[in-house]
Amino acid sequence: CVFLQHLQRFIKKEEVDIYIPHPRYDSHQFKGVLNVNSEMIAEDIILEYLDQGISLEIYGFNSTVQYNLNNISTIKNYKITSPFLKDSFNHGLGFDFNQVSV
């Protein structure tokens, strides 16, 4: 899939360390990152990293995870947009996150 290839290049370019897949979908395994497969929800996984004193940049598609964690000062949220995505993904839930294009 062309979109996944672009996403893989983005992961490498931005030096993304961790990928947390959506639990409802079969997860694509990206190279060069920790692909987290857990029974925990993404918010809890992210909060565990924050408890270790780590600041995080979260890249997503205007997800509820980003919205739920948006008030935490040690998190920067980035909305991923792409010409390979439907408009509904590019506009998502309308949150005002920083925007990056893939």
One Martini backbone bead per residue (centre of mass of N, CA, C, O) as a GRO file, in nm:
protein
  102
    1CYS     BB    1   0.095   0.038   0.024
    2VAL     BB    2   0.151   0.365  -0.023
    3PHE     BB    3   0.082   0.486   0.251
    4LEU     BB    4   0.269   0.302   0.424
    5GLN     BB    5   0.528   0.399   0.289
    6HIS     BB    6   0.500   0.695   0.378
    7LEU     BB    7   0.482   0.633   0.680
    8GLN     BB    8   0.760   0.500   0.705
    9ARG     BB    9   0.921   0.752   0.621
   10PHE     BB   10   0.816   0.932   0.846
   11ILE     BB   11   0.921   0.768   1.084
   12LYS     BB   12   1.217   0.803   1.008
   13LYS     BB   13   1.236   1.115   0.984
   14GLU     BB   14   1.101   1.163   1.288
   15GLU     BB   15   1.192   0.943   1.490
   16VAL     BB   16   1.006   0.720   1.568
   17ASP     BB   17   0.963   0.485   1.845
   18ILE     BB   18   0.638   0.442   1.867
   19TYR     BB   19   0.370   0.197   1.807
   20ILE     BB   20   0.009   0.230   1.838
   21PRO     BB   21  -0.240   0.045   1.769
   22HIS     BB   22  -0.540  -0.021   1.678
   23PRO     BB   23  -0.739  -0.271   1.826
   24ARG     BB   24  -0.938  -0.335   1.564
   25TYR     BB   25  -0.675  -0.380   1.398
   26ASP     BB   26  -0.464  -0.497   1.197
   27SER     BB   27  -0.129  -0.477   1.232
   28HIS     BB   28   0.117  -0.295   1.124
   29GLN     BB   29   0.463  -0.341   1.087
   30PHE     BB   30   0.707  -0.131   1.173
   31LYS     BB   31   1.012  -0.007   1.108
   32GLY     BB   32   1.220   0.112   1.374
   33VAL     BB   33   0.999   0.029   1.593
   34LEU     BB   34   0.790   0.003   1.857
   35ASN     BB   35   0.547  -0.248   1.856
   36VAL     BB   36   0.256  -0.226   2.030
   37ASN     BB   37   0.118  -0.513   2.208
   38SER     BB   38  -0.184  -0.459   2.388
   39GLU     BB   39  -0.449  -0.457   2.625
   40MET     BB   40  -0.409  -0.178   2.652
   41ILE     BB   41  -0.472   0.135   2.637
   42ALA     BB   42  -0.319   0.400   2.503
   43GLU     BB   43  -0.339   0.593   2.742
   44ASP     BB   44  -0.193   0.402   2.947
   45ILE     BB   45   0.070   0.373   2.796
   46ILE     BB   46   0.138   0.675   2.790
   47LEU     BB   47   0.129   0.724   3.100
   48GLU     BB   48   0.372   0.544   3.163
   49TYR     BB   49   0.578   0.724   3.018
   50LEU     BB   50   0.519   0.981   3.184
   51ASP     BB   51   0.602   0.851   3.464
   52GLN     BB   52   0.914   0.851   3.346
   53GLY     BB   53   0.954   1.159   3.224
   54ILE     BB   54   0.830   1.164   2.937
   55SER     BB   55   0.813   1.325   2.646
   56LEU     BB   56   0.553   1.367   2.390
   57GLU     BB   57   0.477   1.270   2.053
   58ILE     BB   58   0.163   1.269   1.881
   59TYR     BB   59   0.061   1.071   1.610
   60GLY     BB   60  -0.247   1.126   1.419
   61PHE     BB   61  -0.618   1.103   1.332
   62ASN     BB   62  -0.788   1.255   1.536
   63SER     BB   63  -0.799   1.117   1.810
   64THR     BB   64  -0.920   1.032   2.119
   65VAL     BB   65  -0.649   1.008   2.250
   66GLN     BB   66  -0.560   1.294   2.195
   67TYR     BB   67  -0.796   1.431   2.335
   68ASN     BB   68  -0.761   1.298   2.624
   69LEU     BB   69  -0.436   1.421   2.627
   70ASN     BB   70  -0.435   1.742   2.562
   71ASN     BB   71  -0.382   1.863   2.876
   72ILE     BB   72  -0.086   1.770   2.852
   73SER     BB   73   0.221   1.933   2.857
   74THR     BB   74   0.408   1.665   2.764
   75ILE     BB   75   0.220   1.691   2.504
   76LYS     BB   76   0.230   1.655   2.148
   77ASN     BB   77   0.004   1.716   1.887
   78TYR     BB   78  -0.046   1.534   1.570
   79LYS     BB   79  -0.184   1.570   1.256
   80ILE     BB   80  -0.251   1.345   1.004
   81THR     BB   81  -0.207   1.399   0.658
   82SER     BB   82  -0.344   1.292   0.326
   83PRO     BB   83  -0.406   1.216  -0.009
   84PHE     BB   84  -0.465   0.899   0.076
   85LEU     BB   85  -0.703   1.015   0.231
   86LYS     BB   86  -0.986   1.074   0.348
   87ASP     BB   87  -1.147   1.351   0.448
   88SER     BB   88  -1.237   1.235   0.725
   89PHE     BB   89  -0.939   1.205   0.822
   90ASN     BB   90  -0.829   1.495   0.769
   91HIS     BB   91  -1.065   1.622   0.961
   92GLY     BB   92  -1.215   1.461   1.149
   93LEU     BB   93  -1.293   1.604   1.472
   94GLY     BB   94  -1.158   1.906   1.472
   95PHE     BB   95  -0.895   1.934   1.595
   96ASP     BB   96  -0.626   2.159   1.721
   97PHE     BB   97  -0.367   2.044   1.574
   98ASN     BB   98  -0.093   1.978   1.460
   99GLN     BB   99   0.038   1.959   1.122
  100VAL     BB  100   0.099   1.670   0.911
  101SER     BB  101   0.241   1.531   0.615
  102VAL     BB  102   0.227   1.211   0.406
   0.00000   0.00000   0.00000
